[in-house]
Amino acid sequence: MVAYADLGGLGAKQGVPVGYDWVQPSLMPQVLPWLAILALLMLKPNRCASAWWILVPLACVGGVASLPEPVRQLLPSSQFEIFLELIGALGFGLAAVWLLSSYLAWKHRMLAFLGTLLVQGLFGAFACLVRQGAEGLGAETLQIGMFLAASVMVIAVALALSGLVCRGRYCWLRLSLWLMAALVVVWLLVIGPFFMIAVISSGGSVPVLALFGFVGGAAGITFGVLLPFLVLSFVNGFYRERLKGLLHLGDVAQPPIIAPPMPAVPGVAEG
C-alpha cells in the first residue's frame, strides 16, 4: 500500500510503500466445498464404505487449492495461484458427478450428458466462488474463469463421446485412449475458432504448432484432472459400476435375487 493523495494532517502526499499480506478472516470458505461433498456422501446411494474412496482422488486434485502458505509464496504469480484454485474446482465438480452418477446411470445418453454438465458446472463454480471470494475474481482472472467453464463443457462432451464410441463394451484401456482422443478433438473445436479469429484480426499467418501446443496443454490438464477419478473407477467395483452406467458400458451388476421359501404342502413328506 502507498499513499498517493493529500492526506492533510495524516501524512505526506506520497509515502513509502508498505507491504501487507492479506489473510482470510475465516477458514470456512476453504472448508465449504468439502462439506458439500460430505453432504453428498450422506445420500442414500452413497451410504457405504466404498463411496468414501472418492476422497482419495479429490484430495489429489482438489488438494492443489489447499497448499500451505509457505508453498503458495513460491508460486510464480498470483494468477498461477488462482489457476490452481480453478483446477481444484474442477476436481470438486468431478467428485460431485461421481457421487451423483447413480441418479444418471442408464438414463438416456443426452440426459446423462446434461446431468454431468449441470452437476459439474454447479459444484465447480460453487467451489471456485466460495474459495476465491468476490475479491479474487477481478478482470485479470476472467480468462482463467472462462477456462473453467470451457473445461466443464469439454469434459462432459468427451465423456459422452468416449462412452458412445466404446459401443457398450467396458475396457479401461480402450476407454482411457478414446477419452484422451476425445479431449484433444473437442479442445481443438473449442480453441480453434478463437485462435483463427485472433490470427486473422492481427493479419498474421496461422502458427499451427502454437495452436496444437495450446490444445495439447488444455487436453493434458483436463485429462490429468480426470485421471485420479478414472483410476478409482478402474480399481473400485462400486465406482466401476457407476461409470459403466453413466457411460452405458456393458451391464451394471445387479444384486442377487433371494427367492422366498416355498410353503409346505400338506400331505407331502419332507425329505
Beta strands, then each sheet from edge to edge (+ up, - down):
end
